[in-house]
């Protein structure tokens, strides 16, 4: 095949102090170990970086004395000039673009400069776009991040979440999926699942599918935390899961291939995908924060990405200190606006022919989450599409369940009335009822589990979790629906410095966090060794912290790095017995 798996190399590491001392504009750095030079450009919180090497003949750049804006550098060999704010050469004009490096922050607010190799893997074995017949490529929206793609005589489905909740019981589908969704899944030739979050990897949905077609081919990226790490425990009988390396074309048939790419910010779990049919590319960046480190193919036929925001417990679930309702409302408004502008800018830069915002159509519909539903305001897809139209000629599509986009018609004539077929009149678009019962019953069963009759489960669980040597004391309080203490529930301290369980807070200086969790969810998560995303992203906790700082190492461990094998409760109960 000729293509090689994409790798990531760290070229430069700056300490938190060096990062804090970065000046606005141009910064020059040398890696003392390798002798290689780099340029970092800072504009407020936005950073861009490249190698300090002219594309013409490899000369070194220095400060450009004629540059009044602090944006350009001059090559010492032939006076070529580079505008580092755009990474374009300005002298000679329209000559080259400088290859950008990926800028990533580490866990301590240090900075890494990374080089992806190859940087644009989709350019390997390029194919010229061929003629598409009307009806040859059709994209049907089912719900949230789930699209059904007809590509010639093959069918491919993205991220099927079509039944039940996500994140324990915090998220529910906003849209009513088409009534034939299960038939559609069963007819697919392959399914791509981008990552392990339950609004993309939905075990209730896959259970229905596996009962009918357990051998359906499912494709996932080769992430450090396997997407299907919890398959055995889920009880879902899928037998054909394919883990593929990043940045390599996977050939489906002579016309169809796809490539999975990693996220620059969460490479251990997030992925995105490029599907190519007869040379026409469809780019789906899903939830990636910096897909492929920010390098993506330009002028694709169709691009889809998330847009809504609100996929985090912050700041709605926090209280105390600055977290007043006014502060939260203002923060949410600002953050959502930033996200809209970022997505609009990305679309403007990449210039896809058609753009579709998706993967944000969820609602906190359980009555006990009314407060979250009212405060966790999400972006409106039409607002984003209007912003895009203002700044570019990109065609936009706000999908409705069952609506189908005919790619050939839309590329030929965006005004073609048959380019997008909307669902028939009278089709139910939004859900107005959710079947809470069966899912809450499963969670509730954990509350009475025998494990929790023995208070030593606490030590057993946190020892299994394996997080320690960190100066943080956490108070965990089991609560009922309204976050008041659960009668007979546990209320205990964990000191993560030495993994002890003191009766009161230690006298030394330490960070402190209080986590109230709904008893059904916390016990279900503990019993099954699940990640804390169910608690945090699922809005099933209320948090207070002193001082008000984010403990990245702690949360990262419980959200991504818990052991793959669940705790051995059988052996625990035998010892207790």
C-alpha positions as CSV (number, residue, x, y, z in Angstrom):
1,X,0.0,0.0,0.0
2,X,3.0,2.3,0.5
3,X,1.5,4.5,3.3
4,X,3.0,4.3,6.8
5,X,1.4,4.8,10.2
6,X,1.4,8.3,11.4
7,X,3.7,9.1,14.3
8,X,4.2,12.0,16.7
9,X,7.6,13.4,17.6
10,X,8.3,16.0,20.4
11,X,10.6,18.6,19.1
12,X,10.7,21.1,21.9
13,X,9.5,21.2,25.5
14,X,9.0,24.5,27.3
15,X,8.6,24.6,31.1
16,X,5.6,26.4,32.7
17,X,7.9,29.3,33.6
18,X,9.1,29.7,30.0
19,X,5.4,29.5,28.8
20,X,4.4,32.3,31.3
21,X,7.3,34.4,30.0
22,X,6.3,34.1,26.3
23,X,6.0,37.6,24.9
24,X,3.3,38.8,22.5
25,X,4.4,38.4,18.9
26,X,7.5,36.5,17.9
27,X,9.6,34.2,20.2
28,X,12.8,32.4,19.1
29,X,13.8,29.1,20.7
30,X,16.6,26.5,20.3
31,X,16.5,22.9,21.5
32,X,19.8,22.7,23.3
33,X,20.0,18.9,22.9
34,X,19.4,18.8,19.1
35,X,20.6,22.3,18.2
36,X,17.4,22.8,16.1
37,X,15.7,26.2,16.0
38,X,12.0,27.1,16.3
39,X,9.7,30.1,16.2
40,X,6.6,30.6,18.4
41,X,4.1,33.3,17.6
42,X,1.8,34.4,20.4
43,X,-1.4,36.4,19.9
44,X,-3.2,36.6,23.3
45,X,-4.1,32.9,24.0
46,X,-3.5,31.8,20.4
47,X,-0.1,30.1,19.6
48,X,1.4,29.1,16.3
49,X,4.7,27.5,15.7
50,X,7.1,26.4,13.0
51,X,10.7,25.3,12.5
52,X,13.1,28.2,12.1
53,X,14.2,27.2,8.6
54,X,13.4,29.0,5.4
55,X,11.7,26.8,2.7
56,X,13.8,28.3,0.0
57,X,17.2,27.0,0.9
58,X,17.0,26.2,4.6
59,X,18.3,29.5,5.9
60,X,17.8,30.8,9.5
61,X,15.2,33.5,10.2
62,X,16.0,36.5,12.3
63,X,14.0,39.5,13.5
64,X,12.9,41.7,10.5
65,X,13.9,45.3,11.3
66,X,11.4,46.6,8.7
67,X,8.5,44.8,10.4
68,X,6.4,47.3,12.4
69,X,3.7,44.9,13.5
70,X,5.9,42.3,15.1
71,X,4.7,39.5,12.8
72,X,7.4,38.9,10.2
73,X,10.9,37.4,10.2
74,X,13.7,37.6,7.6
75,X,15.9,34.8,6.2
76,X,19.6,35.4,6.6
77,X,20.4,33.8,3.3
78,X,18.3,35.5,0.6
79,X,16.1,38.0,2.6
80,X,12.9,35.9,2.1
81,X,10.3,37.1,4.6
82,X,7.7,35.0,6.5
83,X,4.6,36.4,8.2
84,X,4.5,34.1,11.3
85,X,0.9,35.1,12.2
86,X,-0.4,33.5,8.9
87,X,2.6,31.2,8.1
88,X,2.7,32.6,4.6
89,X,5.8,34.0,2.8
90,X,5.3,37.7,2.0
91,X,8.5,38.1,0.0
92,X,8.4,36.8,-2.6
93,X,4.6,37.2,-2.4
94,X,2.4,34.1,-2.9
95,X,5.4,31.7,-2.9
96,X,5.1,29.2,-0.1
97,X,3.3,28.4,3.1
98,X,5.5,27.4,6.1
99,X,4.6,24.0,7.6
100,X,3.1,24.4,11.1
101,X,4.0,22.4,14.1
102,X,1.4,21.2,16.6
103,X,1.4,23.2,19.9
104,X,0.1,21.3,22.9
105,X,-0.1,22.2,26.6
106,X,1.0,19.5,29.1
107,X,-0.5,18.7,32.5
108,X,1.6,21.3,34.4
109,X,1.0,24.2,31.8
110,X,4.3,23.5,30.1
111,X,4.3,23.4,26.3
112,X,5.2,20.8,23.7
113,X,6.0,21.4,20.0
114,X,5.0,18.3,18.1
115,X,5.6,17.2,14.5
116,X,3.1,14.7,13.0
117,X,4.8,12.5,10.4
118,X,3.4,12.4,7.8
119,X,1.6,15.7,8.5
120,X,-1.0,15.3,5.8
121,X,-1.3,11.5,5.4
122,X,-4.4,11.9,3.2
123,X,-2.1,13.2,0.4
124,X,-0.5,9.7,0.1
125,X,-1.8,8.0,-3.1
126,X,-3.9,11.0,-4.2
127,X,-7.0,10.4,-6.4
128,X,-8.6,12.9,-8.8
129,X,-12.3,13.4,-8.2
130,X,-14.4,11.4,-10.7
131,X,-18.0,12.1,-11.9
132,X,-20.7,11.2,-9.4
133,X,-24.2,10.2,-10.6
134,X,-27.2,11.6,-8.9
135,X,-28.0,9.4,-5.9
136,X,-24.6,7.7,-5.9
137,X,-23.5,9.3,-2.6
138,X,-26.2,10.1,-0.1
139,X,-25.9,11.2,3.6
140,X,-28.8,10.6,5.9
141,X,-28.8,12.1,9.4
142,X,-30.2,9.8,12.1
143,X,-29.5,11.5,15.5
144,X,-26.8,13.4,17.4
145,X,-23.5,12.3,15.8
146,X,-25.0,9.4,13.8
147,X,-24.9,9.6,10.0
148,X,-25.8,6.9,7.5
149,X,-23.7,7.2,4.3
150,X,-24.6,5.5,1.0
151,X,-21.3,5.4,-1.0
152,X,-22.0,3.6,-4.3
153,X,-23.2,0.1,-3.3
154,X,-21.7,0.3,0.2
155,X,-23.2,1.8,3.4
156,X,-21.3,3.2,6.3
157,X,-22.6,4.5,9.6
158,X,-20.9,6.9,12.1
159,X,-21.3,6.8,15.9
160,X,-24.7,5.2,16.4
161,X,-26.4,6.5,19.6
162,X,-30.1,5.9,18.8
163,X,-31.6,4.6,22.0
164,X,-31.2,5.0,25.8
165,X,-29.1,7.6,27.7
166,X,-25.5,8.6,27.6
167,X,-23.2,9.4,30.6
168,X,-25.2,7.2,33.0
169,X,-28.5,9.1,32.9
170,X,-27.4,12.7,32.2
171,X,-27.8,12.9,28.4
172,X,-30.8,11.9,26.3
173,X,-31.5,12.2,22.6
174,X,-33.0,15.5,21.5
175,X,-34.2,14.2,18.1
176,X,-36.5,11.3,17.4
177,X,-34.4,8.9,15.2
178,X,-36.1,7.6,12.0
179,X,-38.3,4.6,12.9
180,X,-36.2,2.3,10.6
181,X,-32.9,3.1,12.4
182,X,-32.3,-0.5,13.4
183,X,-32.8,-1.8,9.8
184,X,-30.4,0.9,8.6
185,X,-27.8,-0.2,11.1
186,X,-28.2,-3.9,10.2
187,X,-27.8,-3.1,6.5
188,X,-24.5,-1.2,7.0
189,X,-21.3,-2.7,5.5
190,X,-19.2,-1.0,8.2
191,X,-19.6,1.2,11.3
192,X,-17.1,3.8,12.5
193,X,-17.0,4.7,16.2
194,X,-14.9,7.7,17.0
195,X,-14.3,7.3,20.7
196,X,-15.5,5.7,23.9
197,X,-17.9,8.4,25.2
198,X,-21.3,6.9,25.5
199,X,-22.9,9.4,23.1
200,X,-20.8,7.8,20.4
201,X,-20.2,4.3,21.7
202,X,-23.8,3.5,22.8
203,X,-24.0,0.0,24.3
204,X,-27.8,0.1,24.5
205,X,-27.8,0.8,20.7
206,X,-25.2,-1.8,19.9
207,X,-27.0,-4.4,22.0
208,X,-30.0,-4.1,19.7
209,X,-27.7,-4.4,16.7
210,X,-25.7,-7.3,18.0
211,X,-28.9,-9.3,18.6
212,X,-29.5,-9.2,14.9
213,X,-26.0,-8.9,13.4
214,X,-23.1,-9.6,15.9
215,X,-20.5,-9.9,13.1
216,X,-21.1,-6.4,11.6
217,X,-17.6,-4.9,10.9
218,X,-16.9,-2.0,13.3
219,X,-13.8,0.2,12.9
220,X,-12.0,2.3,15.6
221,X,-8.7,4.1,15.8
222,X,-5.7,2.6,17.7
223,X,-6.1,4.9,20.7
224,X,-4.1,4.3,23.9
225,X,-7.3,3.7,25.8
226,X,-9.1,1.1,23.7
227,X,-12.5,2.3,22.5
228,X,-14.1,-1.0,23.4
229,X,-12.2,-1.5,26.8
230,X,-15.5,-2.2,28.5
231,X,-17.0,-4.6,25.9
232,X,-16.9,-7.8,28.0
233,X,-18.6,-6.2,30.9
234,X,-21.2,-4.6,28.7
235,X,-22.6,-8.0,27.7
236,X,-22.9,-6.8,24.1
237,X,-21.9,-9.7,21.8
238,X,-19.9,-8.0,18.9
239,X,-17.4,-10.2,17.1
240,X,-15.9,-8.1,14.4
241,X,-14.1,-5.1,15.9
242,X,-11.2,-3.8,13.8
243,X,-8.6,-1.5,15.4
244,X,-6.8,0.4,12.7
245,X,-3.6,2.5,12.8
246,X,-3.7,6.3,12.4
247,X,-3.2,8.0,9.0
248,X,-3.4,5.0,6.8
249,X,-5.9,4.5,4.0
250,X,-8.2,1.6,4.6
251,X,-9.5,0.3,1.3
252,X,-13.1,-0.9,1.3
253,X,-13.5,-1.4,-2.5
254,X,-12.0,0.1,-5.6
255,X,-13.9,3.4,-5.1
256,X,-14.1,3.7,-1.4
257,X,-11.5,4.2,1.3
258,X,-11.2,5.8,4.7
259,X,-8.6,7.0,7.1
260,X,-8.8,7.5,10.9
261,X,-6.8,10.5,12.4
262,X,-6.0,11.2,16.1
263,X,-6.9,14.3,18.1
264,X,-4.0,16.6,19.1
265,X,-5.5,17.4,22.5
266,X,-6.8,14.0,23.5
267,X,-4.8,11.5,21.4
268,X,-5.3,8.8,24.0
269,X,-9.0,8.6,23.2
270,X,-10.4,10.9,20.5
271,X,-10.4,10.3,16.8
272,X,-11.9,11.7,13.5
273,X,-12.2,10.3,10.0
274,X,-11.8,11.1,6.3
275,X,-14.0,9.0,4.0
276,X,-13.1,9.2,0.3
277,X,-15.3,7.9,-2.5
278,X,-14.2,8.3,-6.2
279,X,-11.8,11.1,-5.1
280,X,-14.5,13.1,-3.2
281,X,-13.6,13.5,0.5
282,X,-16.0,13.7,3.4
283,X,-14.4,15.0,6.6
284,X,-16.0,14.2,10.0
285,X,-14.0,15.8,12.9
286,X,-16.6,14.6,15.5
287,X,-15.6,15.9,19.0
288,X,-11.9,16.4,18.4
289,X,-10.5,19.6,19.9
290,X,-7.6,19.8,17.5
291,X,-8.1,17.1,14.9
292,X,-4.8,15.8,13.5
293,X,-3.1,18.6,15.5
294,X,-5.0,21.3,13.6
295,X,-3.9,20.1,10.1
296,X,-6.8,19.0,7.9
297,X,-7.6,18.6,4.2
298,X,-8.9,21.8,2.5
299,X,-11.8,22.0,0.1
300,X,-13.4,18.7,0.9
301,X,-16.8,17.9,-0.5
302,X,-18.5,17.7,2.9
303,X,-17.3,18.6,6.4
304,X,-19.2,17.8,9.6
305,X,-18.2,18.7,13.2
306,X,-19.6,19.3,16.7
307,X,-20.7,22.8,17.4
308,X,-22.9,22.9,20.5
309,X,-20.7,23.0,23.6
310,X,-22.1,22.0,27.0
311,X,-20.4,18.6,27.0
312,X,-18.9,19.1,30.5
313,X,-20.0,19.6,34.1
314,X,-18.2,22.9,34.2
315,X,-19.4,25.3,35.5
316,X,-23.1,24.3,36.1
317,X,-22.2,21.6,38.7
318,X,-19.9,23.9,40.7
319,X,-20.8,26.1,43.7
320,X,-19.1,28.3,46.3
321,X,-16.7,31.2,45.8
322,X,-17.1,32.9,42.4
323,X,-19.7,30.4,41.1
324,X,-22.8,32.5,41.4
325,X,-25.6,32.0,38.9
326,X,-24.7,35.3,37.2
327,X,-21.0,34.3,36.9
328,X,-22.0,30.9,35.4
329,X,-24.4,32.4,32.9
330,X,-21.8,34.9,31.7
331,X,-19.1,32.2,31.5
332,X,-21.4,29.9,29.5
333,X,-22.4,32.7,27.1
334,X,-18.8,33.7,26.5
335,X,-17.5,30.1,26.0
336,X,-20.3,29.2,23.6
337,X,-19.6,32.3,21.6
338,X,-15.9,31.5,21.4
339,X,-16.7,28.0,20.2
340,X,-19.0,29.4,17.5
341,X,-16.4,31.8,16.3
342,X,-13.7,29.1,16.3
343,X,-15.9,26.7,14.3
344,X,-16.8,29.4,11.8
345,X,-13.1,30.3,11.4
346,X,-12.1,26.7,10.9
347,X,-14.8,26.3,8.2
348,X,-13.6,29.5,6.6
349,X,-10.0,28.3,6.6
350,X,-10.7,24.8,5.3
351,X,-13.3,25.9,2.7
352,X,-15.3,22.7,2.4
353,X,-18.0,22.8,-0.3
354,X,-20.7,21.9,2.3
355,X,-20.6,22.1,6.1
356,X,-22.9,20.3,8.5
357,X,-23.0,21.0,12.3
358,X,-23.9,17.9,14.3
359,X,-23.0,15.9,17.4
360,X,-24.6,18.4,19.8
361,X,-28.2,17.3,19.7
362,X,-28.7,16.1,23.3
363,X,-30.9,17.2,26.1
364,X,-30.8,16.8,29.9
365,X,-34.4,15.6,29.9
366,X,-34.7,13.7,33.2
367,X,-36.8,15.8,35.6
368,X,-34.2,15.8,38.3
369,X,-31.8,17.5,35.9
370,X,-34.1,20.5,35.2
371,X,-31.5,22.9,36.6
372,X,-28.8,21.7,34.2
373,X,-31.2,21.8,31.3
374,X,-32.1,25.4,32.0
375,X,-28.5,26.6,32.6
376,X,-26.5,24.5,30.1
377,X,-27.4,26.6,27.1
378,X,-26.0,25.2,23.8
379,X,-25.2,26.8,20.5
380,X,-27.9,27.0,17.9
381,X,-26.7,25.3,14.6
382,X,-28.5,27.9,12.5
383,X,-26.6,30.7,14.3
384,X,-23.3,29.0,13.3
385,X,-24.4,28.5,9.8
386,X,-25.4,32.1,9.4
387,X,-22.0,33.1,10.8
388,X,-20.3,30.9,8.2
389,X,-22.4,32.3,5.3
390,X,-21.5,35.8,6.3
391,X,-17.8,35.1,6.0
392,X,-17.6,32.5,3.1
393,X,-19.4,30.9,0.2
394,X,-19.6,27.5,2.0
395,X,-23.0,25.9,1.7
396,X,-24.5,24.8,5.1
397,X,-26.9,22.1,6.1
398,X,-28.7,21.9,9.5
399,X,-29.7,18.3,9.6
400,X,-33.1,16.9,10.7
401,X,-33.6,13.2,11.5
402,X,-34.2,11.3,8.3
403,X,-33.2,14.2,6.0
404,X,-30.9,13.1,3.1
405,X,-28.3,15.1,1.3
406,X,-27.4,14.0,-2.3
407,X,-23.8,14.9,-2.7
408,X,-23.6,14.9,-6.5
409,X,-26.7,17.2,-6.8
410,X,-25.4,19.6,-4.1
411,X,-21.9,19.9,-5.7
412,X,-23.4,20.5,-9.1
413,X,-26.1,22.9,-8.1
414,X,-26.6,23.9,-4.4
415,X,-30.1,25.3,-5.3
416,X,-31.3,22.0,-6.7
417,X,-34.6,21.3,-4.8
418,X,-33.8,17.6,-4.8
419,X,-30.3,18.2,-3.3
420,X,-31.6,17.8,0.3
421,X,-34.7,15.7,0.8
422,X,-36.4,16.6,4.1
423,X,-38.4,14.1,6.1
424,X,-42.1,13.9,5.1
425,X,-44.5,16.4,6.6
426,X,-45.7,15.4,10.0
427,X,-42.5,13.4,10.8
428,X,-41.7,13.8,14.5
429,X,-38.4,15.8,14.8
430,X,-38.0,16.3,18.5
431,X,-38.5,13.7,21.3
432,X,-41.1,14.6,23.8
433,X,-40.8,11.4,26.0
434,X,-37.9,9.2,27.0
435,X,-38.1,5.7,28.4
436,X,-36.2,6.4,31.7
437,X,-37.4,3.3,33.5
438,X,-35.2,0.4,32.3
439,X,-32.0,2.5,32.5
440,X,-32.6,3.9,36.0
441,X,-33.6,0.4,37.2
442,X,-30.1,-0.8,36.3
443,X,-28.4,2.1,38.1
444,X,-30.7,1.7,41.1
445,X,-29.8,-2.0,41.4
446,X,-26.3,-1.0,42.3
447,X,-27.4,0.9,45.4
448,X,-28.4,-2.3,47.2
449,X,-25.3,-4.3,46.1
450,X,-23.7,-6.4,48.8
451,X,-20.4,-4.7,48.3
452,X,-21.7,-1.5,50.0
453,X,-22.6,-3.3,53.2
454,X,-18.9,-3.3,54.0
455,X,-17.3,0.1,54.5
456,X,-13.9,-1.4,53.5
457,X,-15.1,-1.1,49.9
458,X,-13.8,2.5,50.0
459,X,-10.2,1.5,50.6
460,X,-10.6,-1.4,48.1
461,X,-11.9,0.9,45.4
462,X,-9.4,3.7,45.7
463,X,-6.5,1.3,46.0
464,X,-7.7,-0.3,42.8
465,X,-8.0,3.1,41.1
466,X,-4.3,3.7,41.8
467,X,-4.1,7.5,42.1
468,X,-1.8,8.8,44.9
469,X,1.2,10.9,45.8
470,X,-0.8,14.1,45.1
471,X,-1.5,16.7,47.7
472,X,-5.3,16.7,47.4
473,X,-8.0,15.7,50.0
474,X,-11.4,14.8,48.6
475,X,-14.6,14.5,50.6
476,X,-17.0,12.2,48.9
477,X,-20.7,12.4,49.9
478,X,-23.4,10.0,48.6
479,X,-26.6,11.9,48.0
480,X,-30.2,11.4,46.8
481,X,-31.7,13.1,43.7
482,X,-31.4,16.7,45.0
483,X,-27.8,16.3,46.2
484,X,-28.7,16.2,49.9
485,X,-27.0,13.4,51.9
486,X,-28.5,10.0,51.2
487,X,-29.9,8.4,54.4
488,X,-27.4,5.7,55.5
489,X,-25.1,6.7,52.7
490,X,-21.3,7.1,52.9
491,X,-19.6,10.4,53.6
492,X,-15.8,10.0,53.8
493,X,-12.4,11.7,53.1
494,X,-9.7,10.4,50.8
495,X,-6.2,11.8,51.3
496,X,-4.5,11.2,47.9
497,X,-1.0,12.2,49.3
498,X,-0.7,8.7,51.0
499,X,-4.0,7.2,50.0
500,X,-5.3,7.2,53.5
501,X,-8.9,7.7,54.7
502,X,-8.7,10.1,57.7
503,X,-11.7,11.0,59.9
504,X,-11.0,14.7,59.5
505,X,-9.0,17.0,57.2
506,X,-5.2,16.8,57.9
507,X,-3.6,19.9,59.5
508,X,-1.0,20.4,56.7
509,X,-1.5,22.8,53.8
510,X,-3.6,20.9,51.1
511,X,-6.0,21.4,48.3
512,X,-9.5,20.3,49.0
513,X,-12.5,19.2,46.9
514,X,-16.0,18.2,48.0
515,X,-17.8,15.9,45.6
516,X,-21.5,15.1,46.1
517,X,-22.7,12.3,43.9
518,X,-26.1,10.7,43.3
519,X,-25.9,7.4,45.1
520,X,-27.2,5.3,42.2
521,X,-24.7,6.6,39.7
522,X,-21.6,6.6,42.0
523,X,-22.3,3.1,43.2
524,X,-22.8,1.8,39.7
525,X,-19.6,3.5,38.6
526,X,-17.6,2.1,41.5
527,X,-19.1,-1.4,41.2
528,X,-18.3,-1.7,37.5
529,X,-14.9,0.2,37.6
530,X,-16.2,2.8,35.1
531,X,-14.7,6.1,34.2
532,X,-15.9,9.2,36.1
533,X,-17.2,10.8,32.9
534,X,-20.5,9.3,33.8
535,X,-20.5,11.4,37.0
536,X,-18.9,14.6,35.7
537,X,-20.0,14.9,32.0
538,X,-23.3,13.3,33.1
539,X,-24.0,16.1,35.6
540,X,-24.5,13.6,38.5
541,X,-22.2,15.5,40.9
542,X,-22.0,18.8,42.6
543,X,-18.5,20.2,43.3
544,X,-16.8,22.7,45.6
545,X,-13.1,23.3,45.8
546,X,-10.7,25.2,47.9
547,X,-8.7,26.8,46.5
548,X,-10.6,27.1,43.2
549,X,-8.1,25.3,41.0
550,X,-8.6,22.5,38.5
551,X,-6.7,19.3,39.5
552,X,-5.9,18.1,36.0
553,X,-3.9,15.0,37.1
554,X,-6.7,13.8,39.5
555,X,-9.6,14.3,37.0
556,X,-7.5,13.0,34.1
557,X,-6.8,9.8,36.0
558,X,-10.4,9.1,36.9
559,X,-11.7,10.1,33.5
560,X,-9.2,8.3,31.3
561,X,-6.5,6.3,33.2
562,X,-8.4,4.0,35.5
563,X,-7.4,0.3,35.2
564,X,-8.9,-1.5,32.2
565,X,-9.9,-4.5,34.5
566,X,-12.7,-3.8,36.9
567,X,-12.2,-4.3,40.7
568,X,-12.3,-7.9,41.9
569,X,-15.4,-7.6,44.1
570,X,-15.8,-11.4,44.3
571,X,-12.5,-11.8,46.1
572,X,-13.3,-8.7,48.2
573,X,-16.6,-10.3,49.4
574,X,-14.9,-13.6,50.2
575,X,-12.5,-11.8,52.5
576,X,-15.3,-9.8,54.1
577,X,-17.4,-13.0,54.5
